[in-house]
Amino acid sequence: MTRQMTGAKMVVQALKDQGVDTVFGYPGGAVLPIYDEVFQQNDIRHILVRHEQGAVHAAEGYARSTGKPGVVLVTSGPGATNAVTGLADALLDSIPIVVLTGQVPTFMIGSDGFQEADTVGITRPCTKHNWLVKETDALPGVLHQAFHVATTGRPGPVLIDIPKDVQFASGTYTAPPKGSTYRYNPQVKGDMEEITELVAALETAKRPIFYTGGGVINSGPAASQLLRELVDATGAPITSTLMGLGAYPASGKNWLGMLGMHGLYEANMAMHDCDLMINIGARFDDRITGRIDAFSPNSTKAHIDIDPSSINKVIRVDIPIVGDVAHVLEDILKVWKARGRKMNREGLAKWWGKIDEWKKVDCLKFTNSAKTIKPQYALQRLEELTKGRDRYITTEVGQHQMWAAQYLTFDEPNRWMTSGGLGTMGYGFPASIGVQMAHPESLVINVAGEASWLMNMQEMGTAVQFRLPVKQFILNNERLGMVRQWQELLHGERYSHSWSEALPDFVKLAEAFGAKGILCTDPADLDDAIMEMINYDGPVIFDCLVEKHENCFPMIPSGEPHNKMLLGDASTKDAIKEGGAVLV
Amino acid sequence: MNALQIKKGSTKHSAYNLRPTFSDVIETHTLAVLVDNEAGVLARVIGLFSGRGYNIDSLTVAEVDHTGHLSRITIVTRGTPQVIEQIKAQLGRIVPVHEVHDLTVEGPSVERELALLKVSGDGDKRVEALRLADIFRANVVDSTLSSFVFEITGTPEKIDAFADLMRPLGLLEMARTGVAALSRGAR
């Protein structure tokens, strides 16, 4: 189907043809023609955010919770630069986002015009790909290709910069091409020789472990299903990164919990002592590996990743498999079954014996209090009172994020949205808005710290305007808790600028926006307060005043390997050595 | 290091050489990168090198296929085998990149660079410069009574050698194109 229309109309038409139902954005001079087209149709909902960073995080929340690409529409100059943090966040966490930015007209580009910025230049290193479209006839092709690039291979954010004269001019619209005609098509099938080698290693391994990441979730629901089948059939233990929580159910019998800097003791010890590590869709991030030269020293390592550049980047592996997780898992299962479903059952039993010993350490235990609310306790109660519900969790970044990962459980993929790679404070609130847009009937909770939450608090306006009943569960310790914790461990307890002074009254703040505020200070009131939050039909700011000096454990101090975990405050003295102090 | 016996070296099926030798020796490699000739593609490649801290010893770029809108970028870079593999994988990830070839490992190849050198002097020095230029098969492309501009083509080492000889004879300035390279043979 081809027909003549303006560039602005092409944008809206292409979004419809790509199956987009929701756009997060903020208007401005250079996108007025597109906003005019948005006004004249009803197929695509536009969610007006209060800051462009919020638009991108909301789109990320939408994308992570649905598996579909999130779409953002913002203006030139400051509109585009405000979106940069969201782009960088989506790039590091491999989230498919399509960002459309307005630009000054082509004849003004390079003249330092009003609200002009070199948007493709600024966003080149923080997008998977970007385009400046200088001719209206080229626009539909680029729009369709943008969705292809964002969602194919390792997903990521893309940006299309559209000058205002290109939006006004008419051109020929073309519908999305049928079938894949694009040159950009990364390999999805794994190499069978490598897969067979991996199965052979799996059959004889005495101490195997699956180490999974966000790639399993990005690969789609089939990947999670196949992972469950493989793990349960082989009987090997499984741990996951922060990004991969929910791919294998937390209630599953082989689940060890999250690994990494604030991961569970049993998961990290098992990673250190294993003889076969199977990395599925994770990337040996520094939060996971700890000290590289002491990382799992005696294991054969296999790595399944759709992005060849992830393989051998940080950790040299023995069995590299380039491919999509679902495709590769399917082949692994096929080969393993065809070869007679063999495992070293004797070795595996001993391995589980060792793991059970580590589990007895009970690394998540904490000293509760009858007087003050411990953040861990608050999350335990939140978990207990929301478990089994149709629940989605987003988080901000810091201690609360790690506690949420430790104490909340996820039995399904796409239920946990957090800024893993970039660690963006201010991510969780707008993300919860995006999730709620995609799942209007579900319970969406943003587990937050007060400092992170304030970074994008303007989005209360969005939540109230669009009647999005997002629950802002703020663990308020009046501190930048994680910064404070590092200053305690590393900088002689000199707490430089890590406390929250002049905090707002969160209940009044909620009311000022037309939402509900709940204050909870007493552990005895916590359950009722949480139930009040859940049962309220509308956005809620839950100000949960928690213990101010609680540290997040267990912890691998920076510069140390997995088997040198700190389990509590008593073990922290001089835990971080000189070499570790330069790491973040 | 490994508990299980796994063979090393790339597999014949894999498109990527994912099993580099475990060496920390710095190697120099010449990469040929075929890209869409579109705005910003060179910035993407250069940005990758600067953003990830890789070295560029030399870089050339020009359109080589007008109908296909393809440009060829030739990069000479240095790093350990792991870094070189990472550079190739990162280049392959750039959307408008069609092919990445490591001419250093993919069989014999030829490398050429062109340089222009301005040499000023008179008397014996001028005669000696002209004599050496003849030995190096450099052409005189500009001449005044007190200067020459030489054009020389060859490997970077040959140009280095020529420049070293010209320096005491009055080398004023030099412009180099960077390395262009092709694999030998019919393929």
Interface residues (C-beta under 8 A of the other chain):
Chain A: V120 G121 R124 P125 K128 H129 N130 L132 V149 R183 Y184 Q187 D191 M192 E193 E194 E197 A201 T204 A205 D275 L276 P297 N298 S299 T300 D307 P308 S309 I311 N312 K313 R316 V317 D318 I319 P320 V322
Chain B: M1 N2 A3 L4 I6 T11 K12 H13 S14 A15 Y16 L18 R19 P20 F22 A39 G40 A43 R44 G47 G51 Q82 E85 Q86 A89 Q90 G92 R93 I94 V95 P96 H98
